[in-house]
Amino acid sequence: MSSLLDFPTCFVCRSVELEIISNDELGLMSLCQECGYSWIATMDDIAPTIIKTIAS
């Protein structure tokens, strides 16, 4: 019936254009392609939640 994709967004500009990068000291980080802001990646950033609604 419908499906909802819940993508992580940038904390600064709310863009969904994110990239996962590796930092030697901090590990995996999310980098916004729009504004350049970066933060330590969470599991929500790495594997976006996908919710599917199926009609019975």
N, C-alpha and C positions, 0 to 999 in steps of 0.2 A: 504494500500500500504506500507507505512513505518511509523515507530514511533520513536521518539527521546526522550530519557529520559535524562534530564539535572539534574545531581546530584550535590549537593554542594561539594566542595573539600576543603581540608586543605590549609590554607594560607601559611604554611611553606613547607610541603612536597608534596602537591597536591594529597594526598590520598583521596579516597572516603569512607574509613572505619571510619565513624564518628558515635558518640554516643551522644544522648541528655541526659544531666545530670542536676540535680537541685542543685543550690547553695543558701544557706539561705540569703546571702546578695545581690547577683546579679541576682537571678532568674534562668531561663533556660539558659544553656550553651552548646555549642558544644565541644566535646572532641575527638581529633584524636586518633585512636587506634594505629596508626603507630608510631608517634613521641611524643605524649602526650601533644601537644599544645592545649590550650582551649581558647575560646572566647565567648562573649555573643551571644546567638543564635538569628538569625533574622528569619523572617517569611520564607525566602528562605531556611534556614537550617531545619526548622520544617516541612514544606510541600514542597518538591521538585516540580519544575514545570514539568509537563508531557505534551508534545506536541504530538498530534496524527494527522497524515495526512490521510485522508480517500479519496479513489478514488471515484469519482462520477460515 
